[in-house]
Amino acid sequence: MASRTPPAASLQAAAPVFAALGDATRLKLVAVLCAGGALSIAQLTAGTEITRQAVTKHLQVLAAAGLVRGLRAGRERRFAFDAASLDAARRSLELISAQWDQALERLRRHVERPREHG
């Protein structure tokens, strides 16, 4: 099985996704958007202690990473989850995971190889 290294450009593109999801509030916003479809900032802040201004800033980070997109619904702006960037980041992780699997298999074969006595 040939080793496939994620292209540097792919890893570079995935970095903002991982950085954006590294914040607990943004991760929660993504989860809410995944479950609830396109939501307004008022809907995203309802029942929470987070301010609309804070949600707006978090949504800007998520949008810059390509994880959410803003949609106009009349006078209201709604935000929806966009899976494309997350899918690309996931593919990068899958390639890295495959590399680890290959490295561990090589180590296993090396460790289990019969030793010559002499």
C-alpha positions in Angstrom: 0.0 0.0 0.0 1.5 3.3 -1.1 1.9 6.1 1.5 -0.2 9.1 0.6 0.8 12.3 2.3 -1.8 15.1 2.5 -0.8 17.9 0.2 0.6 20.9 2.1 -2.1 23.0 0.5 -4.8 20.7 1.8 -3.4 20.9 5.3 -3.0 24.7 5.0 -6.7 24.9 4.0 -7.8 22.7 6.8 -6.0 24.7 9.5 -8.6 27.5 9.9 -11.3 24.8 10.2 -9.5 23.1 13.1 -8.7 26.5 14.7 -12.4 27.6 14.4 -13.6 24.3 15.9 -11.1 24.5 18.7 -13.3 27.0 20.6 -16.1 25.4 22.6 -18.6 28.2 21.9 -18.0 27.9 18.1 -18.2 24.1 18.3 -21.5 24.4 20.0 -22.8 26.9 17.4 -21.9 24.4 14.7 -23.7 21.6 16.5 -26.8 23.8 16.9 -26.7 24.8 13.2 -26.3 21.2 12.1 -29.4 20.2 14.2 -31.5 23.3 13.5 -30.9 24.4 10.0 -30.5 28.1 9.1 -31.0 30.2 12.3 -30.8 33.9 13.1 -28.5 35.4 15.7 -31.5 35.9 18.0 -32.4 32.2 17.7 -28.8 31.2 18.3 -28.6 33.3 21.5 -32.1 32.4 22.9 -31.8 30.6 26.2 -28.1 31.3 26.5 -26.0 33.8 28.4 -23.9 34.6 25.3 -24.5 38.1 23.8 -25.6 38.7 20.2 -22.3 40.6 19.7 -20.3 37.5 20.8 -22.3 35.2 18.6 -21.7 37.5 15.7 -18.0 37.4 16.2 -17.9 33.6 16.5 -20.0 33.3 13.3 -17.5 35.6 11.5 -14.7 33.2 12.5 -16.8 30.2 11.4 -17.7 31.9 8.1 -14.0 32.7 7.4 -13.2 29.1 7.9 -16.0 28.2 5.5 -18.1 26.4 8.1 -21.1 28.6 8.0 -22.7 30.9 5.4 -25.0 33.8 5.9 -28.4 33.8 4.1 -30.9 36.6 3.7 -34.4 35.9 4.7 -36.3 39.2 4.2 -34.8 41.7 6.6 -33.3 38.9 8.7 -30.0 37.3 8.2 -29.8 33.6 9.0 -26.7 31.4 9.3 -26.5 27.8 8.0 -23.8 25.1 8.4 -21.7 24.5 5.2 -20.1 21.0 5.3 -17.7 21.5 2.4 -14.8 22.8 4.5 -15.4 20.3 7.2 -15.4 17.5 4.6 -12.1 18.6 3.2 -10.6 18.8 6.7 -11.9 15.3 7.4 -10.3 13.9 4.3 -7.0 15.4 5.4 -7.4 13.6 8.8 -8.2 10.4 7.1 -5.0 10.5 5.1 -3.0 11.3 8.3 -4.8 8.4 10.0 -3.9 6.0 7.1 -0.2 7.1 7.5 -0.3 6.2 11.2 -1.9 2.9 10.4 0.8 2.1 7.9 3.6 3.2 10.3 2.1 1.1 13.1 1.9 -1.9 10.8 5.5 -1.5 9.8 6.5 -1.3 13.5 4.4 -4.4 14.3 6.1 -6.4 11.5 9.5 -5.2 12.7 8.8 -6.2 16.3 7.3 -9.6 15.4 10.1 -10.5 12.9 12.0 -13.6 14.0 15.4 -12.7 15.2 18.5 -14.5 13.9 20.7 -16.0 16.6 24.3 -16.2 15.8 
